[in-house]
């Protein structure tokens, strides 16, 4: 049985994406919808705490470097964004590094940050 033992960490680019997504949603659909979408994004991110093998996660070798994605549209929630992440082991602890939150119409590989220390 999977434990909620994974640390989920958002990179600065992912945090900026989150703010931009909610700003855009509020501008185009109103603050109430931005709040609903914030819950959708947060729910998908929280699910990653169960690990990278939850239903819906896809390995993306065509993007590179142990990259995986999870679409935020799940459990009856609508959404148009992917969570792009890598699995890391830091000091023996399991960690998921969220690299970006990208719209599903984007060419994901073009928005992948460079690998640090590699």
C-alpha positions in Angstrom: 0.0 0.0 0.0 1.4 3.4 -1.0 2.2 5.7 1.9 2.1 9.5 1.7 5.8 9.6 2.2 6.8 11.6 -0.8 7.8 15.3 -0.5 6.4 17.4 -3.3 8.5 20.5 -4.0 7.6 23.2 -6.5 10.5 24.8 -8.4 10.4 28.6 -8.8 9.2 28.2 -12.4 6.2 26.0 -11.2 5.3 28.6 -8.6 5.3 31.3 -11.2 3.2 29.2 -13.5 0.7 28.7 -10.7 0.4 32.4 -10.1 0.1 33.1 -13.8 -2.5 30.4 -14.4 -4.7 31.8 -11.6 -4.3 35.4 -12.7 -5.3 34.4 -16.3 -8.2 32.4 -15.1 -9.5 35.3 -12.9 -9.1 37.7 -15.8 -11.0 35.6 -18.3 -13.5 33.6 -16.1 -13.7 35.6 -12.9 -12.4 35.2 -9.3 -14.8 32.5 -8.4 -13.6 30.2 -11.2 -10.0 31.1 -10.3 -10.6 29.8 -6.8 -12.2 26.6 -8.2 -9.2 26.0 -10.4 -6.8 26.7 -7.6 -8.5 23.8 -5.8 -8.1 21.6 -8.9 -4.4 22.4 -9.1 -3.8 21.9 -5.4 -5.7 18.6 -5.4 -3.6 17.2 -8.3 -0.4 18.4 -6.5 -1.5 16.8 -3.2 -2.1 13.5 -5.0 1.5 13.4 -5.9 2.4 12.9 -2.2 1.3 9.3 -2.7 4.2 8.9 -5.2 5.0 9.0 -8.9 3.1 5.8 -9.7 -0.4 7.0 -9.1 -3.0 6.5 -11.9 -2.6 9.1 -14.6 1.1 9.7 -14.3 2.9 9.2 -17.6 6.6 8.8 -18.1 7.8 11.2 -20.8 11.1 9.9 -22.2 10.6 12.0 -25.3 10.9 15.1 -23.1 14.0 13.7 -21.3 15.7 13.2 -18.0 13.2 11.1 -15.9 10.4 13.6 -16.7 6.8 12.5 -15.9 3.5 14.3 -16.3 0.2 14.3 -14.5 -2.9 16.0 -16.1 -4.9 18.0 -13.5 -8.2 16.9 -15.0 -9.1 14.0 -12.7 -11.7 12.9 -10.1 -14.4 14.8 -11.8 -12.5 18.1 -12.0 -11.9 19.8 -15.3 -8.6 21.3 -16.2 -6.2 22.0 -19.1 -2.8 21.8 -17.4 -0.1 19.2 -16.9 2.1 18.9 -13.8 5.6 18.3 -15.2 7.9 16.7 -12.6 11.0 14.6 -11.9 11.5 12.0 -9.2 14.6 12.6 -7.0 16.2 11.1 -4.0 17.7 13.7 -1.7 19.6 12.5 1.4 17.8 9.1 1.0 14.4 10.7 1.0 11.9 10.4 -1.8 11.1 13.7 -3.5 9.0 14.9 -6.4 10.3 18.0 -8.0 7.5 19.8 -9.8 9.3 21.6 -12.7 6.4 23.4 -14.4 2.6 23.6 -14.6 1.9 23.9 -18.3 -1.2 24.2 -20.5 -1.9 20.9 -22.4 -1.8 22.7 -25.7 1.9 23.7 -25.2 4.9 21.8 -26.6 6.0 20.6 -23.2 9.7 19.9 -24.1 10.2 23.6 -25.0 9.4 24.6 -21.5 11.5 22.2 -19.5 14.1 23.9 -17.3 17.7 22.7 -17.6 18.9 20.0 -15.2 20.7 21.5 -12.2 24.1 20.1 -11.4 24.1 17.9 -14.5 
